[in-house]
Amino acid sequence: MTTVTISLPESLKEFVEGQVRTKGYGNVSEYFRGLLREAQEREADQHLEKLLLEALDDPRPDIEITPEYWAQKRYSILARLAERKRKSEAP
């Protein structure tokens, strides 16, 4: 695991320490990892929303838009994203 060092003003340091104490984090590193995971999830959700909106512009007018259609579209997009991530993490 890589180590990252950051500098915080005292007020933010106290805030982070309070979050660790009151939110059940084991230590400061766990707290920051949680924040970063949440940011990754938000970004992935935004990307997915963009792809879904682009799908609305699909020129195929004969498709009935149903909950099943959206479920399949979401599955397809998530599969593509997972494949891209797998390829980007490959050695």
Secondary structure, 3 states (H helix, E strand, C coil): CCCCCCCCCHHHHHHHHHHHHHHCCCCHHHHHHHHHHHHHHHHHHHHHHHHHHHHHCCCCCCCCCCHHHHHHHHHHHHHHHHHHHHHHHCC
